[in-house]
Amino acid sequence: MSDVGTKELRIVGFLCNWCSYGGADTAGVGRFKQPTDLRIIRVPCSGRVDPLFVVRALLTGADGVLVSGCHPRDCHYSEGNYYARRRLEMLRRLLQFMGIDEKRFHYTWVSASEGQKWQQVVTDFTKQVHELGPLHDKKEKAD
Amino acid sequence: MRVGVFICHCGSNIAGTVDVARVAAEARKIPGVAFATNYMYTCSEPGQDEIKAAIKRENLDRIVVAACSPRMHENTFRKTIQKAGLNKYFLEMANIREHIAWIGNDKELNTEKAIDAVSMAIAKVMQNKPLHATSFKINKRVLVIGGGVAGMQAALDCADGGLDVVLVEKSPAVGGIMARLDKTFPTIDCSICILGPKMVDVGQHEKIKLFAYSEIEEIKGYIGNYQIKIRKKATYVDWEKCTGCGLCMEKCPSKNSYDYFNFGVAPTKAINIPFPQAIPKKAKIDPNYCRQFLKGKCGVCAKICPTGAINYEMKDEIVTEEVGAIVVATGYGLLDQNILTEYGGTRYPDVISGIQYERLLNASGPTSGHIERPSDHTEPKTIVFVSCAGSRDKSIGVPYCSGFCCMYIAKQAILTKDHIPDSQSYVFYMDIRSPGKGYDEFTRRAQEEYGAQYIRGRVSKIYPKGKKMIVRGADTLLGTQVEIEADLVVLATAAIAAEGAAEMAEKLHISYDTFGFYVESHPKLRPVETNTSGVFLAGACQGPKDIPSSVGQGSAAAAKVLSLFSRDMLESDPAIAQVNTNACVGCLKCLKTCPFQAIVEDTLRSGKKVAKVIETVCAGCGVCTSTCPCGAIQLQHFTDNQLLSEVSAICQM
């Protein structure tokens, strides 16, 4: 059982090292409780996230994918998150053509000091994915 | 491959909500894992020895430590395995404390999550390649941004340590807020008397290159090698020729220029030297008020200047400086009084801010140190101080304490009594916050020796009645309403982030918090470092601070720079992009997306065009890797294979 009330789902998070990974650390240090479904992968920059990583995760077992980076204009590498924003926005619009609800994917910006915001992001996204239910059980039934 | 896995209890921090023994047992079942154990404090010396011993005993070649955040201890454990003979990139950390143990109460779920985190780390570490750092030369010059007391201290300490310093100050003179203060608490020492000599040192030090009235235009580069573009704003006075005699200021007919130095307490001339002790002591024209600029005719200063320094045609100038490290000391700002509508905003001339009152007290201020009401220039007899004017007020977005107001109010109450012996001061306060050597004694002195009446409660309204200002508030100790007929009201307006703090952070690639204050690397143990190596913080740009703390941080930042520069070479991070020339098709999309211009076109001996990474310039963001259509350019340590192995570890249908 997940904290959300139903069986735990699989959510993969790609977090940039400088902002959002630090934000998740700050949330931990502040003991801001969160649902436990999320599994975090650390990347140097949200610009490192290849949209195909998201697709791969969703196709091979994830029920939701979250990408979080530095706020626009505050990227540790100047402009990596601008590339991320363009690519991920494009991906979001393409997901439906793969038969995947775009609500299973979310990208956002959380800075290293925003522990509370991180708690909110994780809680909201987990809830959103749980409302959709598991991705792959459904697919198996359809098959 | 023989992976060793170490699960840390971190006392009860992790073990309290994660079944560490089970995590270790599950890790043992994963193919490739030769050894897994759990340990009380892995980061302790015996804990690290345990890792080293296990590497030898079990013949391990990859290590996973599941403990706190890698942002905390990755370096610690990298050094540990390096000492045991492994390449330091054969380490992965699973963050089971901040990301798991501390954010969930369900031990069962936490343990499952921790097992996943460890599986991901194991999957990644098995893909890791040995990487070797290269070293590069560092430019041993330092840029200090901000010439307040923190910045000056940092600049002087660096310069005395033998470094060349570039000091950039955006106002026409160094000194910052401290130069505007009359006295300092708790000694009631004269502020400019103790700061003045430091300012002179900054102006005269042969190792300090001072750019006053200048701003940072652009910052490029990385630790050890920064290129800084500095905008020298047009002063319309040739500072090479200006002697600071002040004749122009005397004769200037435009008398209603806003006085930034005095926070608008009284107007100044359109051409002015901000204050008598200014360093550099040079005049500057404010084109928003100068008749020559507004009406196209006047030219009085040009006629009167004995050295012919006036130049109305002057333009901003951009200069480039090269440095190896940066100290940011951009200070703080003060809350706009207009937000405090219950206190009349700025509608009532006799309701002023603490810093304005400071200028009224100051002998070099516009009233030559005579306290007078701005409305009718009479001497006030009843003065009310309102602390927390904006501070600790969530409704206006300043939930924090500004830190130094309680102390300066006590000081101003004492000085008021010194200036006007038959005056009575009232202080409305929420709490008296006076931690510091001699601080609490000082606030007591204000009450007991100088008769300041302290009223615990907030002020709800300030309004005029005849010539007086009525201050209405609560006395929460007596449980009554209070109304005081005041001649003058002083608001201790909240300390906020300096103007343009966010833009500066973006230029520096450092983080700032919700309020605009810069974020240090660690709140307890790395107070002057930032997460961007080579950039250090000093003073109130990191959060409200009083003078001794700012000076302490200035020196601390200088010590960090000096220790950084004690080496001639720095080791570069080898986690940078690498091109597989066999796979590269020479489309050069990576060249266009690289934020650092670290990729160039190269021609192989066969004549094939490929991308090439300039190792010292690459910062390791990986934008190129996710751009490359054929996976030819790979960010080391974060390759497609490494990241996808993590995905596969947790996404198995």
Interface residues (C-beta under 8 A of the other chain):
Chain A: M1 S2 D3 E8 R10 V12 N17 W18 C19 Y21 G22 A24 D25 A27 G28 V29 R31 F32 K33 Q34 P35 T36 R39 I40 I41 R42 V43 P44 C45 G47 R48 V49 D50 P51 F53 R56 A57 T60 G61 A62 C70 R73 D74 C75 H76 Y77 S78 E79 G80 Y83 R87 S111 A112 S113 E114 Q119 H136
Chain B: S69 P70 R71 M72 N95 R97 E98 H99 I100 W102 I103 G104 N105 D106 L109 N110 E112 K113 D116 A117 M120 A502 A505 E506 H509 S511 Y512 D513 T514 V519 N531 T532 A575 T593 P595 F596 A619 G620 C621 G622 V623 T625 S626 T627 L635 F638 D640 L643 L644 E646 V647 S648 I650 C651 Q652 M653
